């Protein structure tokens, strides 16, 4: 058997971890066809089929799993060892955040940071994937969840509130319906099944069926904007639309959910000058937002599980 290059093995491990050629190619700065060629080249050299290819991605064969078990931990060890040696410019900050908080909350505020610190260059990555700080060239991330995350410095930014929101068009169409009797409105099912908890807390009567179910918060919000029905909007994303008059809160009740937004970063990044500047600014902005939401909800938000 011919000698196998480390590059081929590294690309194999990346594809195996992600289970998706497109995402693996993006992270490796390769085209999908180039990465596919490398995978086939490795299979030919080993004379083994490593992946089963399907419409939803790739899956490891038994031989592929054996190879990943044999070599995967070596590349993880290299990533861990190199994390502290990667060159980081103090005036460049690479930040990852989920799309909703990036576009609706963070980006509208960044002009103030840029104006105060013109020397700081920001590289913003919008992704729902959790960053692997030992492998990815990212300095910090804004995460949504319950935290903390093991092995990372985790700082809470603010909580999340939800409330039923609808478009002006739907409000006009349902003008004869009590906004507090949500069981009589067309409702949009949300990814976290928050309606069940909402009706349990408010002692309301849920509808016999939902107009549509969504597994994506952005699509859910879009459905509400288009007048499909009432959504339980997460205020980080919905509040700018409410302020713009594109959505309206039905009734006057908000509920705070257990999930929150956090700034996370690895121990070795805490001395990064750009991160220190960003962290100080971000915590200040987060404090202002939390105070504004406390006022907007009338301090009557009940935390629901």
N, C-alpha and C positions, 0 to 999 in steps of 0.2 A: 504493500500500500504506500502511495506517495505521501511525503510529509504534508501535513495540513497546516496552513498558516494560521496564526493567532487572529488575523483579521476575519477570516471565514468563521472561526469559532465564536468570535465576539458578536458577529452579525447573527449567527444562529441563536445565541443566548438572548439577544435583544428581541428577536422575533418570537422566541419561545416564551419570554416573559410577558410580552404584550398580546400575543395571539392575534396580531393584526399586522399585515405587511405594510399597509399605508402609514400607520403610526410609527412603526419601526423605521421605515424609510425616511420619514420626516425627522426623527431624532438623529438618524445617522447622516442627514444631509445627502441622501441618495434618492434617485428615482425608484419607483416601485419595481420597474423592470430590471434595473441594475441590481437591486437587492434580491429579487427573485432569481436572477442569474447566479448570484453568489450562493444562495441556498442550494440551487440545483448542482452547482459545482462541488459543494461540500458533500452532497448526497452521492455524487458520482465518485468522488475520491474515497469515500467510506464504503461505497457499494451498499448503502443502506437507505431506505426511505425514512426520512425524519419527520415529515409533516403530511397530514391529510388536508387537502385544500377544499374549502367549501364556500358557499355564498356568504357566510357570516364570518369568515376569517380562516385561520389555520389552526389545526390541533396537532399536538405531538402524537406520533405513533409510539409504540412500545420501545422501539429502538431510539426514537427521539428523546423519550423520557430518561432512558438509560444514559444517554450522552449528556443531557442537562444535569442529571444528578452527579455525573462524573466531573464536569468542568464548570458548572454554574457557580459554585461557591468560590472557585479560584478567582473568577472575574469580580465577584462581590468583594472579595478581600482586596483586590487591586484597587477597586473604586474607593473602598474605605481608606486605604493607605494613601491614596492620591488626593483625597478631599482636602486635607489641610495644606497641600502644596500647590493647588491650583492658583494661578495668578489672578488676583482680584485687584482691579484698580479702585482706589478709594473714591473716585469721582464717578464711578459707574455702578448702578444698582440694578440687578435683575430680579424682578418680582413676578410671582405667579399668583393668580387669583381666579376664582370661578367666574364665568362670564357675567352672571347677573350682578354681582357686587362690583365687578370691574366697570361695566358700562353704566350702571345706574347710580352707583354711589361714589366710587373712587375717581374715575376719570373727570366727572364734573367739578371735583375739588382740586385736581392736580395743578390747575393754573396758579393757585396760590403758592403751592410748593415751588413751582418752577420760577415764579417771580421772586420769591424770597431766596432761592438757592439756584441761580442760573448756572452755576458750575457743575451741578449734578445732572448726569445723563441717566435717563430711565429706560430700561428695557422691560416692557410689559408683556407678559404671557398670559393669555386667557385660556383656561383649560379646566375641565371637571376632574382630570386625573390628579391624584395626589403626587406631589413632588417627592422624588427620592433624592435627598440632598447629598447622599454619598455618590450618586451617579450623575445627576443633572446639574448643569452650570447655573444654578439659581441660588440667590443669596437669602431670600425670604419668601414667604407665601402668606396670603390671607385665606384662611380656611373657615368653612362653615360646618358646625357639628357641635358635639358636647364636650370635646377635649377632656383632658390634655392628650397630647400625642407623645408616646414614650421616646426618649432620646432627644427631644427638641425643647427649646425654650418656648413656652406657650403663654402669650399675654392676651387676655380677653379685651376685646374692643367694645362691643355692645351686644345687647340681646336682639332678638327678632320678635316683632309683633305681627299678628295677622288680623285681618278684618274682611268682611264680605264687600266686594267691590263690583261695580257694574258701570257700563257705559251710559252716557246721557240718552242714547237712542233706546236702550232697553228700559231705562227709567220712564221715558215718554210712553213706550209701548205698554208698560205695566203700571201706569199712573193710578189706576184704581185699586192696586194691591198694596196692602200694609207692608212697608219695608222691614218691619220687625217680625213678620210672619214669613220667614225664609222658606218654609216648606211649601209655600204656594208659588215660589219663583222658580224659573228654570235654573238649575244649579249645574256647575261644571265640577266634575270629580277631580280631586287633586292627587299628586303623586304620593303624599304621605297619609292619605285618608284622614285629613284633619276635620272634615265635616262631622265624622262620627264623634270625635271629641268635642267639637263645637256644640252640637245638639245636646250632648250629655251634660255639658256645663251650663248651657242656657235653658235646659229643660224644654227645648223646642221639639217639634215633631218633624223628623226628616221626611223628604219626599219619597214616593214609592220608587222613583228611578231618577237617574241623572241624565241630563241632556247628552253629555259626552264625558269620557274619562281621558285624562292626560297623564303621561308618564314623564312629562318635561315641564318645568315651571315656566320657562319662557313661552312655550306653546300655550300653556294654560292662560297666561296673562294676555296673550294675543287673542285668544278666544273671547275673553272678557271685553277687550277693546273693540272687537268686531260686533259685539252685541249678542253673541251666542247665548250667554247666560251669566250668572253671578259666580265669581271665583273667590276663594279665600286667598286674598292677595298678601304676599309677604311685603311688608312696608318698605324694606330697603329698595325693592324694585318698583313697588306700586306708588309710593309717595310722590316721586317726581311727576307721574302721570296724573295723580290726584291734584297736585298743585297747578298743573297745566290745564285742568278741566276736562281731561280725557277719560277719567274714571271718577266715580263718586263712591264714598263709603255709605253702605246702607245701615241705617240706625246709628247708634253712637257707642257701640261696644267693640273694644279691641281685646285681644287675648295675647299674652306673651307665651311663647313656646320654649321648650327647654334648650333648643339649639341656639347657638350664638356665633358671632364672628370673632376670629382670633388671628393675631399676628404670630407666626411661628418661624423659627429659624434655628439652625444648628449652633452648637456651642462655639465652634470655631469661627462663626460669622459675627459674633458680638462685638469684636474690635474693628469691624469694617466701618470706616468713617461715614461713608454714604448711608449705610444702614442706620447708624446712630442718628443721623440727621433726619432720615425718613421716619424712623420710629418715633422720635420726639414730635414731629409734625403730625403723624398719624394718630397718636394717642390724644393729642389736643383736639383734632377734628372729630375723633370718635366720642370724646367727652361732650363736645357741643351737640353732636347728633343725638346722643343718649338723652341729654337734657331736653332737647327739643321734642323728642318722641315722648318723653315722660309728660311734658306739658300737653302735647297734642292728644294723648290718650286719656288725659285727665287723671293720671295716676291710678286708674282703675283697671289696668290690665291684669287679668287673672292668669297665672301660669298654668298651662295644661300639659299633661304628659303626652 
